[in-house]
Amino acid sequence: MRRAGRATTTAAVGFLTLDALLLAYAGFVRSQPWLLVAAGSCLAGAVLVIAGWRRYQRAMAELEVERREMKREVEEIRELLFRKHASN
């Protein structure tokens, strides 16, 4: 799952960057400023995809740490209950 997400992100950034370059080239060749605006928006989209991916990765890392902590706490509770039950 992790590789698929990375591949999708890389493809999205690649296509947005390629679109930005091609639109900027067309804007310069044809002297049409609206194509340059479109190129800028594609480039901004690529930056936003990268920023979103990094934020997602941080959130997933935090969730993994919390999951391990919860697992440890559950094991402690299970052990405590087992000891209490064994002493009865």
C-alpha positions as a Markdown table, in Angstrom:
| # | Residue | x | y | z |
|---|---|---|---|---|
| 1 | Met | 0.0 | 0.0 | 0.0 |
| 2 | Arg | 2.8 | 2.4 | 0.8 |
| 3 | Arg | 4.5 | 1.9 | -2.6 |
| 4 | Ala | 1.2 | 2.5 | -4.4 |
| 5 | Gly | 0.7 | 5.8 | -2.5 |
| 6 | Arg | 4.3 | 6.9 | -3.3 |
| 7 | Ala | 4.0 | 6.0 | -7.0 |
| 8 | Thr | 0.7 | 7.9 | -7.3 |
| 9 | Thr | 2.1 | 10.9 | -5.6 |
| 10 | Thr | 5.2 | 10.8 | -7.8 |
| 11 | Ala | 3.1 | 10.4 | -10.9 |
| 12 | Ala | 0.8 | 13.4 | -9.9 |
| 13 | Val | 3.8 | 15.6 | -9.2 |
| 14 | Gly | 5.4 | 14.5 | -12.5 |
| 15 | Phe | 2.4 | 15.2 | -14.6 |
| 16 | Leu | 1.7 | 18.5 | -12.9 |
| 17 | Thr | 5.3 | 19.6 | -13.4 |
| 18 | Leu | 5.2 | 18.5 | -17.1 |
| 19 | Asp | 2.0 | 20.4 | -17.6 |
| 20 | Ala | 3.5 | 23.5 | -16.0 |
| 21 | Leu | 6.5 | 23.3 | -18.3 |
| 22 | Leu | 4.5 | 22.8 | -21.4 |
| 23 | Leu | 2.0 | 25.5 | -20.6 |
| 24 | Ala | 4.8 | 27.9 | -19.8 |
| 25 | Tyr | 6.6 | 27.1 | -23.1 |
| 26 | Ala | 3.3 | 27.6 | -25.0 |
| 27 | Gly | 2.7 | 30.9 | -23.2 |
| 28 | Phe | 6.1 | 32.2 | -24.1 |
| 29 | Val | 5.9 | 31.1 | -27.7 |
| 30 | Arg | 2.4 | 32.4 | -28.3 |
| 31 | Ser | 2.7 | 35.4 | -26.1 |
| 32 | Gln | -0.4 | 34.5 | -24.2 |
| 33 | Pro | -0.2 | 35.3 | -20.5 |
| 34 | Trp | -3.2 | 33.2 | -19.5 |
| 35 | Leu | -1.1 | 30.1 | -20.4 |
| 36 | Leu | 1.5 | 31.3 | -18.0 |
| 37 | Val | -1.1 | 31.7 | -15.3 |
| 38 | Ala | -2.2 | 28.1 | -16.0 |
| 39 | Ala | 1.4 | 27.0 | -15.8 |
| 40 | Gly | 1.8 | 28.7 | -12.4 |
| 41 | Ser | -1.4 | 27.0 | -11.1 |
| 42 | Cys | -0.1 | 23.6 | -12.2 |
| 43 | Leu | 3.2 | 24.3 | -10.5 |
| 44 | Ala | 1.4 | 25.4 | -7.3 |
| 45 | Gly | -0.7 | 22.2 | -7.5 |
| 46 | Ala | 2.5 | 20.1 | -7.6 |
| 47 | Val | 3.9 | 21.9 | -4.5 |
| 48 | Leu | 0.6 | 21.3 | -2.7 |
| 49 | Val | 0.7 | 17.6 | -3.6 |
| 50 | Ile | 4.2 | 17.3 | -2.1 |
| 51 | Ala | 3.2 | 19.3 | 1.0 |
| 52 | Gly | 0.1 | 17.1 | 1.5 |
| 53 | Trp | 2.1 | 13.9 | 1.1 |
| 54 | Arg | 4.6 | 15.0 | 3.7 |
| 55 | Arg | 1.8 | 15.9 | 6.1 |
| 56 | Tyr | 0.2 | 12.5 | 5.5 |
| 57 | Gln | 3.5 | 10.7 | 6.2 |
| 58 | Arg | 3.9 | 12.6 | 9.5 |
| 59 | Ala | 0.3 | 11.7 | 10.5 |
| 60 | Met | 0.8 | 8.1 | 9.7 |
| 61 | Ala | 4.1 | 7.9 | 11.7 |
| 62 | Glu | 2.3 | 9.5 | 14.7 |
| 63 | Leu | -0.5 | 7.0 | 14.4 |
| 64 | Glu | 2.0 | 4.1 | 14.3 |
| 65 | Val | 3.6 | 5.4 | 17.5 |
| 66 | Glu | 0.2 | 5.7 | 19.2 |
| 67 | Arg | -0.8 | 2.2 | 18.0 |
| 68 | Arg | 2.3 | 0.7 | 19.6 |
| 69 | Glu | 1.7 | 2.6 | 22.8 |
| 70 | Met | -1.9 | 1.3 | 23.0 |
| 71 | Lys | -0.8 | -2.2 | 22.3 |
| 72 | Arg | 1.7 | -2.0 | 25.2 |
| 73 | Glu | -1.0 | -0.7 | 27.5 |
| 74 | Val | -3.4 | -3.5 | 26.5 |
| 75 | Glu | -0.7 | -6.1 | 27.2 |
| 76 | Glu | -0.1 | -4.5 | 30.6 |
| 77 | Ile | -3.9 | -4.6 | 31.4 |
| 78 | Arg | -4.1 | -8.2 | 30.2 |
| 79 | Glu | -1.2 | -9.2 | 32.4 |
| 80 | Leu | -2.7 | -7.4 | 35.4 |
| 81 | Leu | -6.0 | -9.2 | 34.9 |
| 82 | Phe | -4.4 | -12.5 | 34.5 |
| 83 | Arg | -2.4 | -12.1 | 37.7 |
| 84 | Lys | -5.5 | -11.0 | 39.6 |
| 85 | His | -7.5 | -13.9 | 38.3 |
| 86 | Ala | -4.7 | -16.4 | 39.1 |
| 87 | Ser | -4.6 | -15.2 | 42.7 |
| 88 | Asn | -8.3 | -15.9 | 43.3 |
